[in-house]
Amino acid sequence: MAEGADAGVGRAAACLCVLCGLPAAGKSSLARTVVSTAARYGWRAAVVPYDDLIPEQAFQTRVLQAGVKLQEMHTEWKVHRQAVLQCVEQVLKKSGVLAEPANTCQINGAAWAQCIQALLQPEALNCSQPEHAPLLFLLDDNFYYPSMRYEVYQLARKYSLGFCQVYLHCDLESCISRNQGRSQTIPTEVILEMVKRLESPNPQKNLWETNSISINTTDSLSKCDIQKVMELILFSLSNPLTPIEDNTEQKDADRLKCATSVVHQADQACRRLISEAMKTARENHMSPDQMRSLAAH
């Protein structure tokens, strides 16, 4: 059974909600509104703001060198993104060190403590009651590649959590304008580059993105938008993911290895038979045409 499956037994319902879209599309504003609404529902909610948690230097590109030849280019933020999810997993596992991030050198500890402050209250940590309030994590980031979002999906599946995605669609001009009005701006060229790379949720292509909606945030958020988001989260809480067997991938690899071995053995057997047939043919002084025909088989 998957490692996180037992962790979900007797635990309150929980959901990981991905908020994705361009910078300044309105993700943080939506997150604040959802947290307020969740509180009225009696839920526990926390926003996980990647921009606050990941240090600035993490976005500097570095080159990994193997020997003399450059193999790949990586950015430090990949490691830091994983560290953010490890912090979330700490909370899900109820490890007892919730205020301290799993990797203090990769995560802003003060920012992490602030984002889970409400979850550290005594009533929030008492998970012994079945009727314990649902837990909601709102992951606030651009998440422009499906692979980034899939990591969150995998974590939700591991612990039998609800999973959903809200894509905030906002026209480029509005995003750039809003960004320029911020105290900490993102270079316009970065936003333009992100537009080229952004792959919004596509349930038709990726079945795991089924629980996804898109809302237009070019204008201000409407009550209807908030209602759609809350209904999506509620549905996801009521329909948690099912963990998969840990050894599924290993079984697939073993099957492939076995199939490859069988084919290899059959090929070797055929080669031996052909070799023996050729030897017999030479001993029986077959004609060149007959030899070529035999070799072709």
One Martini backbone bead per residue (centre of mass of N, CA, C, O) as a GRO file, in nm:
protein
  297
    1MET     BB    1   0.100   0.032   0.015
    2ALA     BB    2   0.091   0.342   0.037
    3GLU     BB    3   0.244   0.543   0.256
    4GLY     BB    4  -0.015   0.758   0.296
    5ALA     BB    5  -0.270   0.586   0.355
    6ASP     BB    6  -0.270   0.562   0.671
    7ALA     BB    7  -0.279   0.874   0.723
    8GLY     BB    8  -0.595   0.893   0.630
    9VAL     BB    9  -0.689   0.750   0.876
   10GLY     BB   10  -0.904   0.942   1.070
   11ARG     BB   11  -0.883   1.192   0.902
   12ALA     BB   12  -0.934   1.482   0.797
   13ALA     BB   13  -1.026   1.658   0.555
   14ALA     BB   14  -0.838   1.738   0.249
   15CYS     BB   15  -0.686   2.012   0.042
   16LEU     BB   16  -0.531   2.079  -0.274
   17CYS     BB   17  -0.497   2.411  -0.410
   18VAL     BB   18  -0.435   2.536  -0.724
   19LEU     BB   19  -0.287   2.852  -0.813
   20CYS     BB   20  -0.289   2.970  -1.150
   21GLY     BB   21  -0.074   3.205  -1.327
   22LEU     BB   22   0.006   3.498  -1.384
   23PRO     BB   23   0.143   3.761  -1.289
   24ALA     BB   24  -0.110   3.955  -1.151
   25ALA     BB   25  -0.392   3.782  -1.179
   26GLY     BB   26  -0.504   3.724  -0.856
   27LYS     BB   27  -0.420   3.498  -0.651
   28SER     BB   28  -0.391   3.638  -0.371
   29SER     BB   29  -0.675   3.756  -0.360
   30LEU     BB   30  -0.822   3.488  -0.378
   31ALA     BB   31  -0.697   3.355  -0.130
   32ARG     BB   32  -0.808   3.552   0.082
   33THR     BB   33  -1.108   3.502   0.019
   34VAL     BB   34  -1.110   3.195   0.070
   35VAL     BB   35  -1.020   3.202   0.364
   36SER     BB   36  -1.263   3.363   0.467
   37THR     BB   37  -1.477   3.162   0.368
   38ALA     BB   38  -1.369   2.911   0.516
   39ALA     BB   39  -1.415   3.022   0.803
   40ARG     BB   40  -1.730   3.024   0.771
   41TYR     BB   41  -1.726   2.701   0.732
   42GLY     BB   42  -1.499   2.585   0.944
   43TRP     BB   43  -1.225   2.597   0.822
   44ARG     BB   44  -0.895   2.520   0.750
   45ALA     BB   45  -0.651   2.767   0.632
   46ALA     BB   46  -0.375   2.793   0.384
   47VAL     BB   47  -0.122   2.982   0.247
   48VAL     BB   48   0.118   2.909  -0.027
   49PRO     BB   49   0.373   3.138  -0.094
   50TYR     BB   50   0.631   3.105  -0.300
   51ASP     BB   51   0.758   3.392  -0.312
   52ASP     BB   52   0.807   3.397   0.007
   53LEU     BB   53   0.959   3.113   0.051
   54ILE     BB   54   1.151   3.174  -0.186
   55PRO     BB   55   1.445   3.266  -0.250
   56GLU     BB   56   1.585   3.478  -0.474
   57GLN     BB   57   1.845   3.300  -0.551
   58ALA     BB   58   1.679   3.057  -0.678
   59PHE     BB   59   1.649   3.212  -0.973
   60GLN     BB   60   1.930   3.138  -1.038
   61THR     BB   61   2.123   3.028  -1.281
   62ARG     BB   62   2.271   2.708  -1.333
   63VAL     BB   63   2.551   2.502  -1.417
   64LEU     BB   64   2.595   2.172  -1.503
   65GLN     BB   65   2.897   1.974  -1.481
   66ALA     BB   66   3.020   1.702  -1.693
   67GLY     BB   67   3.315   1.741  -1.712
   68VAL     BB   68   3.324   1.917  -2.016
   69LYS     BB   69   3.025   1.869  -2.060
   70LEU     BB   70   2.722   2.011  -2.105
   71GLN     BB   71   2.409   1.885  -2.005
   72GLU     BB   72   2.262   2.094  -1.803
   73MET     BB   73   1.999   2.322  -1.701
   74HIS     BB   74   1.944   2.475  -1.388
   75THR     BB   75   1.730   2.566  -1.118
   76GLU     BB   76   1.700   2.617  -0.785
   77TRP     BB   77   1.381   2.616  -0.762
   78LYS     BB   78   1.331   2.311  -0.778
   79VAL     BB   79   1.426   2.247  -0.493
   80HIS     BB   80   1.241   2.451  -0.344
   81ARG     BB   81   0.970   2.337  -0.431
   82GLN     BB   82   1.008   2.069  -0.283
   83ALA     BB   83   1.034   2.199  -0.001
   84VAL     BB   84   0.747   2.304   0.017
   85LEU     BB   85   0.608   2.022   0.002
   86GLN     BB   86   0.748   1.915   0.257
   87CYS     BB   87   0.607   2.109   0.449
   88VAL     BB   88   0.322   2.016   0.390
   89GLU     BB   89   0.374   1.720   0.469
   90GLN     BB   90   0.429   1.768   0.763
   91VAL     BB   91   0.140   1.847   0.831
   92LEU     BB   92   0.000   1.588   0.728
   93LYS     BB   93   0.180   1.407   0.940
   94LYS     BB   94   0.204   1.533   1.218
   95SER     BB   95   0.519   1.583   1.337
   96GLY     BB   96   0.550   1.848   1.553
   97VAL     BB   97   0.722   2.061   1.336
   98LEU     BB   98   0.555   2.291   1.184
   99ALA     BB   99   0.727   2.565   1.221
  100GLU     BB  100   0.948   2.398   1.080
  101PRO     BB  101   1.118   2.361   0.817
  102ALA     BB  102   1.267   2.105   0.651
  103ASN     BB  103   1.442   2.343   0.486
  104THR     BB  104   1.602   2.616   0.601
  105CYS     BB  105   1.787   2.683   0.336
  106GLN     BB  106   1.514   2.683   0.127
  107ILE     BB  107   1.335   2.832   0.345
  108ASN     BB  108   1.130   3.072   0.477
  109GLY     BB  109   1.059   3.052   0.800
  110ALA     BB  110   0.880   3.302   0.859
  111ALA     BB  111   0.679   3.257   0.626
  112TRP     BB  112   0.585   2.976   0.715
  113ALA     BB  113   0.479   3.047   0.998
  114GLN     BB  114   0.265   3.247   0.889
  115CYS     BB  115   0.098   3.051   0.695
  116ILE     BB  116   0.047   2.838   0.965
  117GLN     BB  117  -0.065   2.979   1.222
  118ALA     BB  118  -0.362   2.870   1.238
  119LEU     BB  119  -0.261   2.558   1.262
  120LEU     BB  120  -0.119   2.604   1.564
  121GLN     BB  121  -0.361   2.579   1.707
  122PRO     BB  122  -0.493   2.370   1.932
  123GLU     BB  123  -0.761   2.307   1.775
  124ALA     BB  124  -0.607   2.231   1.505
  125LEU     BB  125  -0.428   1.984   1.635
  126ASN     BB  126  -0.697   1.833   1.702
  127CYS     BB  127  -0.744   1.506   1.534
  128SER     BB  128  -0.941   1.295   1.697
  129GLN     BB  129  -1.187   1.400   1.551
  130PRO     BB  130  -1.393   1.324   1.288
  131GLU     BB  131  -1.523   1.632   1.281
  132HIS     BB  132  -1.295   1.770   1.185
  133ALA     BB  133  -1.184   2.020   1.024
  134PRO     BB  134  -1.109   2.106   0.733
  135LEU     BB  135  -0.825   2.112   0.508
  136LEU     BB  136  -0.663   2.400   0.345
  137PHE     BB  137  -0.455   2.439   0.056
  138LEU     BB  138  -0.309   2.729  -0.099
  139LEU     BB  139  -0.131   2.732  -0.398
  140ASP     BB  140   0.082   3.012  -0.476
  141ASP     BB  141   0.142   3.019  -0.827
  142ASN     BB  142   0.212   2.981  -1.156
  143PHE     BB  143   0.230   2.694  -1.276
  144TYR     BB  144   0.314   2.667  -1.603
  145TYR     BB  145   0.368   2.367  -1.558
  146PRO     BB  146   0.238   2.056  -1.527
  147SER     BB  147   0.468   1.932  -1.353
  148MET     BB  148   0.422   2.118  -1.110
  149ARG     BB  149   0.127   2.021  -1.052
  150TYR     BB  150   0.180   1.712  -1.030
  151GLU     BB  151   0.325   1.716  -0.757
  152VAL     BB  152   0.070   1.786  -0.600
  153TYR     BB  153  -0.100   1.548  -0.687
  154GLN     BB  154   0.085   1.330  -0.563
  155LEU     BB  155   0.047   1.422  -0.271
  156ALA     BB  156  -0.260   1.387  -0.260
  157ARG     BB  157  -0.259   1.084  -0.331
  158LYS     BB  158  -0.081   0.977  -0.099
  159TYR     BB  159  -0.311   1.112   0.126
  160SER     BB  160  -0.607   1.124   0.031
  161LEU     BB  161  -0.678   1.390  -0.121
  162GLY     BB  162  -0.779   1.667  -0.235
  163PHE     BB  163  -0.796   1.801  -0.583
  164CYS     BB  164  -0.726   2.128  -0.733
  165GLN     BB  165  -0.785   2.388  -0.995
  166VAL     BB  166  -0.703   2.741  -1.054
  167TYR     BB  167  -0.739   2.941  -1.335
  168LEU     BB  168  -0.606   3.263  -1.404
  169HIS     BB  169  -0.746   3.474  -1.637
  170CYS     BB  170  -0.532   3.728  -1.784
  171ASP     BB  171  -0.446   3.983  -1.944
  172LEU     BB  172  -0.143   4.107  -2.015
  173GLU     BB  173  -0.185   4.412  -1.968
  174SER     BB  174  -0.295   4.384  -1.677
  175CYS     BB  175  -0.052   4.245  -1.552
  176ILE     BB  176   0.156   4.466  -1.614
  177SER     BB  177   0.010   4.697  -1.471
  178ARG     BB  178  -0.002   4.572  -1.188
  179ASN     BB  179   0.300   4.519  -1.154
  180GLN     BB  180   0.387   4.827  -1.169
  181GLY     BB  181   0.217   4.884  -0.887
  182ARG     BB  182   0.427   4.745  -0.732
  183SER     BB  183   0.686   4.724  -0.509
  184GLN     BB  184   0.745   4.430  -0.638
  185THR     BB  185   0.873   4.372  -0.938
  186ILE     BB  186   0.846   4.221  -1.252
  187PRO     BB  187   0.985   4.174  -1.526
  188THR     BB  188   0.841   4.199  -1.828
  189GLU     BB  189   1.010   3.977  -1.974
  190VAL     BB  190   0.919   3.751  -1.784
  191ILE     BB  191   0.620   3.758  -1.853
  192LEU     BB  192   0.654   3.711  -2.158
  193GLU     BB  193   0.791   3.434  -2.126
  194MET     BB  194   0.558   3.299  -1.966
  195VAL     BB  195   0.347   3.305  -2.189
  196LYS     BB  196   0.497   3.094  -2.367
  197ARG     BB  197   0.496   2.859  -2.131
  198LEU     BB  198   0.210   2.850  -2.062
  199GLU     BB  199   0.009   2.574  -1.920
  200SER     BB  200  -0.291   2.510  -1.892
  201PRO     BB  201  -0.531   2.335  -1.790
  202ASN     BB  202  -0.592   1.985  -1.938
  203PRO     BB  203  -0.826   1.741  -1.917
  204GLN     BB  204  -0.805   1.611  -2.202
  205LYS     BB  205  -0.495   1.539  -2.162
  206ASN     BB  206  -0.523   1.546  -1.834
  207LEU     BB  207  -0.692   1.362  -1.611
  208TRP     BB  208  -0.576   1.489  -1.337
  209GLU     BB  209  -0.727   1.782  -1.432
  210THR     BB  210  -1.038   1.768  -1.387
  211ASN     BB  211  -1.026   1.957  -1.120
  212SER     BB  212  -1.094   2.231  -1.313
  213ILE     BB  213  -1.079   2.591  -1.339
  214SER     BB  214  -1.181   2.903  -1.501
  215ILE     BB  215  -1.101   3.248  -1.440
  216ASN     BB  216  -1.175   3.584  -1.492
  217THR     BB  217  -0.932   3.860  -1.388
  218THR     BB  218  -0.943   4.133  -1.536
  219ASP     BB  219  -1.140   4.175  -1.340
  220SER     BB  220  -1.304   4.156  -1.076
  221LEU     BB  221  -1.413   3.963  -0.842
  222SER     BB  222  -1.682   3.757  -0.805
  223LYS     BB  223  -1.920   3.581  -0.644
  224CYS     BB  224  -1.927   3.361  -0.859
  225ASP     BB  225  -1.629   3.288  -0.849
  226ILE     BB  226  -1.620   3.202  -0.551
  227GLN     BB  227  -1.835   2.985  -0.571
  228LYS     BB  228  -1.684   2.803  -0.771
  229VAL     BB  229  -1.440   2.749  -0.592
  230MET     BB  230  -1.590   2.629  -0.345
  231GLU     BB  231  -1.725   2.397  -0.501
  232LEU     BB  232  -1.463   2.263  -0.590
  233ILE     BB  233  -1.347   2.210  -0.309
  234LEU     BB  234  -1.585   2.048  -0.197
  235PHE     BB  235  -1.568   1.823  -0.406
  236SER     BB  236  -1.273   1.740  -0.337
  237LEU     BB  237  -1.325   1.665  -0.041
  238SER     BB  238  -1.549   1.441  -0.130
  239ASN     BB  239  -1.310   1.343  -0.362
  240PRO     BB  240  -1.066   1.174  -0.304
  241LEU     BB  241  -0.785   1.033  -0.360
  242THR     BB  242  -0.613   0.737  -0.474
  243PRO     BB  243  -0.384   0.541  -0.396
  244ILE     BB  244  -0.105   0.387  -0.512
  245GLU     BB  245   0.105   0.159  -0.574
  246ASP     BB  246   0.439   0.168  -0.517
  247ASN     BB  247   0.509  -0.090  -0.732
  248THR     BB  248   0.411  -0.020  -1.018
  249GLU     BB  249   0.669   0.072  -1.162
  250GLN     BB  250   0.828  -0.186  -1.099
  251LYS     BB  251   0.642  -0.380  -1.247
  252ASP     BB  252   0.678  -0.253  -1.522
  253ALA     BB  253   0.983  -0.295  -1.533
  254ASP     BB  254   0.976  -0.604  -1.500
  255ARG     BB  255   0.807  -0.665  -1.750
  256LEU     BB  256   1.002  -0.540  -1.950
  257LYS     BB  257   1.244  -0.716  -1.875
  258CYS     BB  258   1.110  -0.986  -1.939
  259ALA     BB  259   1.036  -0.931  -2.233
  260THR     BB  260   1.325  -0.875  -2.324
  261SER     BB  261   1.436  -1.153  -2.244
  262VAL     BB  262   1.256  -1.327  -2.425
  263VAL     BB  263   1.342  -1.201  -2.691
  264HIS     BB  264   1.642  -1.261  -2.658
  265GLN     BB  265   1.616  -1.570  -2.637
  266ALA     BB  266   1.474  -1.611  -2.909
  267ASP     BB  267   1.700  -1.489  -3.079
  268GLN     BB  268   1.921  -1.688  -2.995
  269ALA     BB  269   1.776  -1.943  -3.091
  270CYS     BB  270   1.753  -1.861  -3.389
  271ARG     BB  271   2.056  -1.831  -3.439
  272ARG     BB  272   2.130  -2.125  -3.379
  273LEU     BB  273   1.951  -2.258  -3.594
  274ILE     BB  274   2.074  -2.112  -3.837
  275SER     BB  275   2.365  -2.204  -3.790
  276GLU     BB  276   2.304  -2.507  -3.813
  277ALA     BB  277   2.175  -2.495  -4.096
  278MET     BB  278   2.426  -2.382  -4.241
  279LYS     BB  279   2.616  -2.613  -4.171
  280THR     BB  280   2.448  -2.835  -4.307
  281ALA     BB  281   2.443  -2.708  -4.590
  282ARG     BB  282   2.750  -2.722  -4.637
  283GLU     BB  283   2.778  -3.029  -4.599
  284ASN     BB  284   2.551  -3.066  -4.845
  285HIS     BB  285   2.611  -2.874  -5.082
  286MET     BB  286   2.468  -2.618  -5.133
  287SER     BB  287   2.355  -2.374  -5.303
  288PRO     BB  288   2.389  -2.037  -5.308
  289ASP     BB  289   2.083  -1.974  -5.323
  290GLN     BB  290   2.002  -2.149  -5.078
  291MET     BB  291   2.182  -2.004  -4.874
  292ARG     BB  292   2.059  -1.720  -4.900
  293SER     BB  293   1.772  -1.804  -4.822
  294LEU     BB  294   1.846  -1.906  -4.539
  295ALA     BB  295   1.981  -1.642  -4.432
  296ALA     BB  296   1.718  -1.460  -4.462
  297HIS     BB  297   1.575  -1.631  -4.214
   0.00000   0.00000   0.00000
